[in-house]
Amino acid sequence: MKKLLIILVFTLFLSGCSLFADTNGTEDYVDKATQYIQELSNFAQEAPQMAADAATNRETYKQLNEQVIGLIKKIEQFNELHVPSVAEEVHQQIVEKNEDLLTELKDTVQNGQVTLHGFVNSETFQTISDIVKLLVLINQLTGVL
């Protein structure tokens, strides 16, 4: 009887630790996803004006180029995040949109440089808008906890 009680208590303890780890993992994912989507949103707000200015300003062009290349790296890193089970579906939706965004951004970069005409006429900003809309689903994950 004593062994059974010890096993029961130990099992409850382990399941409690697992629940705590899942909760922390979900909160961590929500924080990272929210920050990532905010960065995309900021880029989408700033980039059109930067692209317009970059046509005549070499320094702005250089900054825009660095932002696009940095954004490509952030997208790839986000796609590789560890995802708690409760967030797998929404993460997959973001990854699918991210793949489109990566293609669009890489198409605007030739020989390591952004081509302004291709950038301005791309679907980049619509894809970012689609990803930003998924923020609502991400914020709902905290209600699952």
Contacts in CASP RR format, 6 or more apart in sequence:
PFRMAT RR
TARGET T0000
AUTHOR 0000-0000-0000
METHOD contacts of the structure
MODEL  1
MKKLLIILVFTLFLSGCSLFADTNGTEDYVDKATQYIQELSNFAQEAPQM
AADAATNRETYKQLNEQVIGLIKKIEQFNELHVPSVAEEVHQQIVEKNED
LLTELKDTVQNGQVTLHGFVNSETFQTISDIVKLLVLINQLTGVL
22 84 0 8 1.000
22 85 0 8 1.000
22 86 0 8 1.000
23 145 0 8 1.000
25 84 0 8 1.000
26 84 0 8 1.000
26 86 0 8 1.000
26 87 0 8 1.000
26 141 0 8 1.000
26 142 0 8 1.000
26 144 0 8 1.000
26 145 0 8 1.000
27 142 0 8 1.000
27 145 0 8 1.000
29 81 0 8 1.000
29 82 0 8 1.000
29 83 0 8 1.000
29 84 0 8 1.000
29 87 0 8 1.000
29 91 0 8 1.000
29 141 0 8 1.000
30 87 0 8 1.000
30 138 0 8 1.000
30 139 0 8 1.000
30 141 0 8 1.000
30 142 0 8 1.000
32 78 0 8 1.000
32 81 0 8 1.000
33 78 0 8 1.000
33 81 0 8 1.000
33 87 0 8 1.000
33 90 0 8 1.000
33 91 0 8 1.000
33 94 0 8 1.000
33 135 0 8 1.000
33 138 0 8 1.000
34 135 0 8 1.000
34 138 0 8 1.000
34 139 0 8 1.000
36 74 0 8 1.000
36 78 0 8 1.000
37 131 0 8 1.000
37 132 0 8 1.000
37 134 0 8 1.000
37 135 0 8 1.000
37 138 0 8 1.000
39 71 0 8 1.000
39 74 0 8 1.000
40 71 0 8 1.000
40 128 0 8 1.000
40 131 0 8 1.000
40 132 0 8 1.000
41 128 0 8 1.000
41 132 0 8 1.000
43 67 0 8 1.000
43 71 0 8 1.000
43 128 0 8 1.000
44 124 0 8 1.000
44 125 0 8 1.000
44 128 0 8 1.000
44 129 0 8 1.000
44 132 0 8 1.000
47 64 0 8 1.000
47 67 0 8 1.000
47 119 0 8 1.000
47 124 0 8 1.000
47 125 0 8 1.000
48 120 0 8 1.000
48 125 0 8 1.000
50 60 0 8 1.000
50 63 0 8 1.000
50 64 0 8 1.000
50 67 0 8 1.000
51 64 0 8 1.000
51 116 0 8 1.000
51 119 0 8 1.000
51 120 0 8 1.000
52 120 0 8 1.000
53 60 0 8 1.000
54 60 0 8 1.000
54 61 0 8 1.000
54 63 0 8 1.000
54 64 0 8 1.000
54 114 0 8 1.000
54 116 0 8 1.000
55 61 0 8 1.000
55 116 0 8 1.000
61 114 0 8 1.000
61 116 0 8 1.000
64 114 0 8 1.000
64 119 0 8 1.000
65 109 0 8 1.000
65 112 0 8 1.000
65 113 0 8 1.000
65 114 0 8 1.000
68 105 0 8 1.000
68 108 0 8 1.000
68 109 0 8 1.000
68 114 0 8 1.000
68 119 0 8 1.000
69 109 0 8 1.000
69 112 0 8 1.000
71 105 0 8 1.000
72 102 0 8 1.000
72 105 0 8 1.000
72 106 0 8 1.000
72 109 0 8 1.000
75 98 0 8 1.000
75 101 0 8 1.000
75 102 0 8 1.000
75 105 0 8 1.000
76 102 0 8 1.000
78 94 0 8 1.000
78 98 0 8 1.000
79 95 0 8 1.000
79 98 0 8 1.000
79 99 0 8 1.000
81 91 0 8 1.000
83 91 0 8 1.000
86 141 0 8 1.000
86 144 0 8 1.000
87 138 0 8 1.000
87 141 0 8 1.000
90 134 0 8 1.000
90 137 0 8 1.000
90 138 0 8 1.000
90 141 0 8 1.000
93 134 0 8 1.000
93 137 0 8 1.000
94 131 0 8 1.000
94 134 0 8 1.000
97 127 0 8 1.000
97 130 0 8 1.000
97 131 0 8 1.000
97 134 0 8 1.000
98 131 0 8 1.000
100 123 0 8 1.000
100 127 0 8 1.000
101 124 0 8 1.000
101 127 0 8 1.000
101 128 0 8 1.000
101 131 0 8 1.000
104 122 0 8 1.000
104 123 0 8 1.000
104 124 0 8 1.000
104 127 0 8 1.000
105 124 0 8 1.000
107 118 0 8 1.000
107 122 0 8 1.000
108 114 0 8 1.000
108 115 0 8 1.000
108 118 0 8 1.000
108 119 0 8 1.000
108 122 0 8 1.000
108 124 0 8 1.000
109 115 0 8 1.000
END
